[in-house]
Amino acid sequence: MNETIYEQITAAQKEIETSRNKILELRTQLEQEPINDYALKDWKGNEVLLSSLFDERNELLVVHNMGKKCVYCTLWADGFNGLALPLNDRMPFVVVSPDEPEVQKEFAESRGWKFKMLSSDGSSFTKDMGFEPKPKSYWPGASAFIRKEGKIYRTSYDHFGPGDFYCSPWHLFDLFPKRDNEWQPKYNY
């Protein structure tokens, strides 16, 4: 019986892979969205232009994080901490949250995060990118940017949530009959 169920699981996984490949193909057809050169803030409150985050590869990954108030975003960021080196090897990578720089710095240091973080406090960046649907109400996700001929374009974006492709613990929990067993992320484990 288990063999039959594993065959069904394998077939369903192939369907997911086929659907995922369709999504990836559709993303290549998206029009590149021109965006402004937003001013963000580093931990000292200094202005950092989005354009300054690119390197010679002219690509940039920005993770939109909801900030200190969200344990789910904290879980995603904990995972990105372990991926910071390979992500930065592929393209510059930065996490942006609406927290004020000093709050962001204190929280990041308490978590041991090693990736670059910037604050969107005082900027319309998060709202304009579609991650602040209502004032002071945020969604997490990621945006892919390219720079060409001195201009910045967003090529794609996605939102984060439990079970997405961006946070592995949920998929590991799914191996068990009770899946997450009502587990919730925490600030301290």
QUIQUIGI-V688366 format. One record per run of one state. SS is the DSSP state (~ for helix, > for strand, _ for the rest). FROM is the first residue (numbers start at 1). TO is the last residue. If there is no record, write none. Layout:
SS | FROM | TO
SS | FROM | TO
This chain:
_ | 1 | 1
~ | 2 | 28
_ | 29 | 32
> | 33 | 35
_ | 36 | 38
> | 39 | 41
_ | 42 | 46
> | 47 | 49
~ | 50 | 53
_ | 54 | 58
> | 59 | 65
_ | 66 | 70
~ | 71 | 90
_ | 91 | 91
> | 92 | 97
_ | 98 | 100
~ | 101 | 111
_ | 112 | 115
> | 116 | 119
_ | 120 | 124
~ | 125 | 128
_ | 129 | 133
> | 134 | 134
_ | 135 | 136
> | 137 | 137
_ | 138 | 140
> | 141 | 148
_ | 149 | 150
> | 151 | 159
_ | 160 | 167
~ | 168 | 173
_ | 174 | 189
